[in-house]
């Protein structure tokens, strides 16, 4: 059998980032109708006392203040547009939503302008939400989706019926900056542009801090250590305590299992920075809990535009926690929402993060991403099937597949086939399943010095994969490769699995630029180039030299390597020469 290696080939992969869109869907609105109106200042300190229908509600576990204003009279206008003098307003994050009593929809629109400006933007629809628990749940109510509002913006709301406008404000904390990894940040500055800014620096994408700084933040239940990344079955995520989540208001329900994943977008601003994400999450949770009356944030997980994954609803990621994300199919589905509005394609980082979450769910619950699920509808407003009817839909769907909504936006919805394809296992997972390697002991990573290659640990085994194949390295051969410098070494990457059955129970494994041989008596050593070719001429370990017992040594432009029963030397003048003492019994 020929033992081969090839020269290393440098490969590079270009990753394209596509900008998410942020326009809102248009719902019917009669411009001739007399609307109820309210005008809201996004800084809670600037509200006129008479315009507040309820006292401010603050939460012990997260610095969030929620103010609610009733609009209950014909052509009623509540003007709270006094100049804002509060310092550090640029670090405030505001989430707004509208709720109402009774069944049926309200026609709610909003527009914004800068606090120091005069011109209002166009009226935009606040989509009526069909997120939430099913109709028979205590968490069910009527409301719009949440909208993220920029600092220094004044918001005007109008509706065709009595509503309650809720504004939740939180401040960006030092802990939020630590979670962001001290990335190059720009503040959020609009509520719905079609072309959100891309990160200023590649390091901003999913960056994590390598420092050991800890900060006992008000926004977290305890100290947050910047390099302490939480994982579930190898999936990395930011925990609830790290982003400053409040405790659930009531008991969280659980299903027996999850049958599929529903993809959402949160709506609202998409031009947020990484440091603003935890505050936006706290604002969304406050709206869900304090205004909509839910037990907790509705989504099981959330993903920001940089591809970072966040734990959502409490109840345990190891369980089938019932969320409040898609009326009719909450029980038995996992709801993951991308932060922002995505009427244009989401960035590559978002697509990759979604595929990782879906792959984790499919492996946990044992279903094929490309199969269908049958799930019974609980009915409710906006549900595409009445209570008791069966949905027969793919395992990975957009919210619009089960509800009357444009969620998750045309752009992200159009990417779902690609997300399914990327989620349907990968070469490393398929290899591990085929060879019964068990559960991974690490997440999948890209090799630092070979970005065309992925790797993942399975206990004492390392599996690597690129376009040339997927192979595992283990035992003494793995130790030898590690000692030589991993993918940076002269060996390069493996191009076969280990092949055993050699004399003395030996094995060998081929790499791009050499071969590693191992036996119990000789240990694991690599051979390369001319010395390897000379050894091959002498029939490898079956010949008079036996196995290599040392690594190649170079000195003064020459090289040599020791074998069990001899030595091979190389010089530019003489080439490679095998020297075997004339002792009988050497040959194998």
Secondary structure as UniProt FT lines:
FT   TURN            31..32
FT   STRAND          36..41
FT   HELIX           44..46
FT   HELIX           49..51
FT   STRAND          57..59
FT   TURN            60..61
FT   STRAND          62..71
FT   TURN            74..75
FT   TURN            87..88
FT   HELIX           89..91
FT   STRAND          92..100
FT   STRAND          108..114
FT   TURN            115..116
FT   STRAND          124..125
FT   TURN            135..136
FT   TURN            138..139
FT   STRAND          142..144
FT   STRAND          147..149
FT   TURN            151..152
FT   STRAND          153..159
FT   STRAND          163..171
FT   HELIX           174..179
FT   TURN            180..181
FT   HELIX           202..204
FT   TURN            205..206
FT   STRAND          214..215
FT   TURN            218..219
FT   STRAND          224..225
FT   TURN            226..227
FT   STRAND          230..232
FT   TURN            233..234
FT   STRAND          235..238
FT   HELIX           240..243
FT   STRAND          254..255
FT   STRAND          260..265
FT   HELIX           274..286
FT   HELIX           287..291
FT   STRAND          301..303
FT   TURN            305..306
FT   STRAND          309..311
FT   TURN            317..318
FT   STRAND          320..321
FT   TURN            327..328
FT   TURN            331..332
FT   STRAND          333..338
FT   HELIX           348..365
FT   TURN            369..370
FT   STRAND          372..376
FT   TURN            381..382
FT   TURN            387..388
FT   STRAND          390..394
FT   STRAND          396..398
FT   HELIX           399..401
FT   TURN            407..408
FT   HELIX           410..414
FT   HELIX           416..423
FT   HELIX           427..434
FT   TURN            435..436
FT   STRAND          445..447
FT   TURN            448..449
FT   STRAND          450..458
FT   TURN            459..460
FT   STRAND          461..466
FT   TURN            467..468
FT   STRAND          469..473
FT   HELIX           475..484
FT   HELIX           486..488
FT   TURN            490..491
FT   STRAND          499..502
FT   HELIX           503..505
FT   STRAND          506..511
FT   TURN            512..513
FT   STRAND          514..519
FT   TURN            520..522
FT   STRAND          523..527
FT   HELIX           529..537
FT   TURN            538..539
FT   HELIX           540..542
FT   TURN            544..545
FT   STRAND          553..555
FT   TURN            556..557
FT   STRAND          558..563
FT   TURN            564..565
FT   STRAND          566..571
FT   TURN            572..574
FT   STRAND          575..579
FT   TURN            584..585
//
